[in-house]
């Protein structure tokens, strides 16, 4: 998944959860957390560590976020779900299954993957629509 997918879907889910459970959530923290694993891991992949998904795409990182703020936990947890991290158990369960081995990646690899992945493309479309719904309903609820 790419930024619009992570941000849009996570914000909309956050609003739904917040309203259903009547728990106020800090939207800015959810927004940051929705892309935090990528902000931290993608640069590591470019320098040859983890291929773009590494330490910050692990359950241990998400659990750590739980103890910092519930919004950080929520955003990072949704991020891992949208990235289908269960398909990469060596990363998801890091460090318990050892160190994952990856090749170095470049920015071009991320672009190429997006162009070839229907899941990534659909995620950006759904994320964009989610952002529009989120913004539209936010505007209406504050008027």
C-alpha positions in Angstrom: 0.0 0.0 0.0 1.1 3.6 -0.6 0.5 6.9 1.2 -3.0 7.8 0.1 -4.2 4.3 0.8 -2.7 4.2 4.3 -3.8 7.7 5.2 -7.3 7.7 3.8 -8.3 4.2 4.9 -6.8 4.7 8.4 -8.4 8.1 9.0 -11.8 6.8 7.9 -11.5 3.7 10.1 -10.3 5.8 13.0 -13.4 8.0 12.7 -15.7 5.0 12.6 -14.0 3.3 15.6 -14.0 6.6 17.5 -17.7 7.2 16.9 -18.8 3.7 17.6 -16.8 3.4 20.9 -17.3 7.1 21.8 -13.6 7.5 22.3 -12.0 10.8 21.2 -8.9 10.3 19.0 -6.2 12.7 18.0 -6.6 12.7 14.2 -3.1 14.2 13.7 -1.5 11.3 15.5 -3.5 8.8 13.6 -2.4 10.5 10.3 1.3 10.3 11.3 1.0 6.7 12.6 -0.7 5.6 9.4 2.5 6.2 7.4 5.1 6.0 10.2 6.3 2.5 9.5 7.0 3.5 5.9 8.6 6.8 6.9 11.0 4.9 9.1 11.6 1.7 7.0 11.8 3.0 3.4 15.0 4.9 4.0 16.5 1.9 5.6 15.6 -0.2 2.5 17.3 2.4 0.3 20.5 2.0 2.3 20.2 -1.8 2.1 18.5 -2.7 5.3 15.2 -4.5 5.2 14.0 -3.9 1.6 11.6 -1.2 2.7 9.9 -3.3 5.4 11.9 -4.0 8.4 11.9 -3.2 12.1 9.0 -0.7 12.0 6.8 -3.2 10.2 7.0 -5.6 13.1 4.5 -6.4 15.8 7.1 -5.4 18.4 7.0 -1.9 17.1 3.2 -1.8 17.1 3.1 -3.1 20.7 5.6 -0.3 21.7 3.3 2.2 20.1 0.5 0.9 22.3 2.4 2.0 25.4 3.0 5.5 24.0 -0.4 6.5 22.6 -3.5 4.6 21.5 -3.6 6.7 18.2 -0.1 5.6 17.3 -0.9 2.0 18.0 -4.1 2.2 16.0 -2.5 3.9 13.0 0.5 1.5 12.9 -1.7 -1.6 13.4 -3.9 -0.6 10.5 -0.7 0.1 8.4 0.5 -3.5 9.0 -2.9 -4.9 8.1 -3.1 -2.9 4.9 0.4 -4.0 4.0 -0.7 -7.7 4.6 2.3 -8.2 6.8 1.1 -11.8 7.7 2.6 -12.7 4.2 6.0 -11.7 5.6 6.2 -13.5 8.9 10.0 -12.9 9.2 9.4 -9.2 9.2 6.1 -9.2 11.2 7.6 -11.3 14.0 11.1 -9.7 13.9 13.4 -10.4 15.8 11.9 -13.8 16.9 12.4 -15.6 13.5 15.9 -14.1 13.0 16.9 -11.3 10.6 15.1 -11.1 7.3 17.3 -11.0 4.3 16.6 -8.5 1.5 18.4 -6.9 -1.4 18.9 -3.2 -1.5 16.0 -1.3 -3.1 15.8 2.1 -4.8 13.1 4.7 -5.2 12.6 3.3 -8.7 11.8 -0.1 -7.2 8.9 1.4 -5.2 7.6 3.2 -8.4 7.9 0.0 -10.5 6.1 -2.1 -7.8 3.2 0.4 -7.8 2.9 0.3 -11.5 2.8 -3.5 -11.5 0.6 -4.1 -8.4 -3.2 -3.9 -8.7 -3.4 -4.1 -4.9 -1.3 -1.0 -4.5 -3.2 0.9 -7.2 -6.6 -0.1 -5.7 -5.3 0.9 -2.3 -4.5 4.4 -3.6 -7.9 4.7 -5.2 -9.8 3.5 -2.1 -7.6 5.7 0.1 -8.4 8.8 -2.1 -12.1 8.1 -1.9 -11.8 7.5 1.8 -10.1 10.9 2.2 -12.9 12.6 0.2 -15.5 10.9 2.4 -13.5 11.8 5.6 -13.1 15.4 4.5 -16.8 15.7 3.4 -18.2 14.2 6.6 -15.8 16.3 8.7 -16.9 19.5 7.1 -20.6 18.5 7.5 -20.2 17.5 11.2 -18.5 20.8 12.1 -21.0 23.0 10.3 
